[in-house]
Amino acid sequence: MIIFDHVSKVYPNGTVGLDDVNLTIQDGEFVAIIGRSGAGKSTLLRSVNRMHQITSGTLTVNGTDVSTLSGKALRQFRRGIGMVFQSFNLFNNMTVLENCMVGQTMVLKKGKEEARQAAMLYLERVGMAPYINAKPRQMSGGQKQRVAIARALAMDPEILLFDEPTSALDPEMVGEVLSVMTDLAKTGLTMLVVTHEMAFARAVSSKVVFMNDGVILEQGDPESIFTNPKEQRTKEFLSRYING
């Protein structure tokens, strides 16, 4: 479904975000992207939906060369990719239900009743149906993130991207969001997750990608990465989890 072929990204100030990245993600895989801050994880993730334009190489999503897209074709492409941010990005002046309907009616051109039914379906899935009339300011961080996930799902994406979805949450809120994501992983939706939650990555992902300085140093199934990492920097990063 997603193929990075010798992909590099250099920012205008000369900072290297991605350095000759090669990665293949199959349909239905749950990929955890790990590494220290500044390793290039978010750059890799945001390249998939063209929030970042790559500098060189080829990035193919569902057979489409992403770098060639613009205008209407790019907007159409992005409809198939959901994004969940660490800062929720909900509309503060809208209720939970309205937040989950607006993209459907404005982008997908659904009727209000159809959009409402889809919104309710996914709000129920993430446990937020009782809060449909609440505004974001009335909810905890964990609740807001669950609404953000429901909103992304309501757009019926083929791929769902999570950019550190729990990093802005209080520790007691992290579990409820990870629980929703664990359930989603069982549905067969293709998911890429940038995360610092190592126990979650190990338990739920089908593939783990370890990044350092814009390079994928190591990738493989979670047990291989967590129990027998090959690279020294991977070992150093994971040492507290392996030894603990």
Steps between C-alpha positions, in 0.01 A plus 500: 500500500781747589851485353786733589771450236825685584299791641680805638364826641718806550342811651578848363736569791707194407368271773470141383161356594528173309817346362465227233201330661380164366184358652209287378172491690244239404124543498367443853832537682530685829839671492651659811766763427733551795815695582613805692358848435634647177568160344278566199194304613243773443663602173462144373139483616401837351659415168235232448218755465726765343498732800873486427624485143798268456821632342608189312409136448153361440211466745215288369165461675251257346692513174504881484825699497413749773750766388318547167168601657366854519173688513185290476694173464688567823181588687335183371801293607497644851138397551619142530748576776390584855724690738490515879723768655646525848312829553156361398419788256130497581281799417441667837176669391341170395353215701647151491238391248554806280876441504443151366249612235656811350767325294250252366256767384755751367763269350315177425177686418287266710153595609457598865315185604753269335784696661328486837457124481867448414608739775288318758633162388861601563429705811340189646803296398736729694264535797408864443133471394378638838691824433358596158377840623817591690749759380874422507558733797273277709704184440825348622795454267431129467139565408600760240746260342237228481271746322785586262538130419125465440510805273782349295320164473177665390680614184539130410877510442708224343799605712505655847800698623562573869765761590584438867132480595564464874792738553277794603297292745529463875625150590160387626344592163748306286349159564153585371640623166735202461206269571306652209804468273550138604143423400550680168807289428277192496282642219767466229525873430846605385646711782830684551564620853782720625515414869712503815281232659734204464285239673213592268724485191629160600159352579291638214711576192573259217817691405733729694716764332786653700625836371809700583615826334260459208611144430312174556764314698290193557161356417327170562237322702465627858646196673815513285548872560428493872674176594786486252580842350797496263613863509679648799287814500184291498636306797578823686156647429318184609731399785269610780211298349705191416672495837187597690 
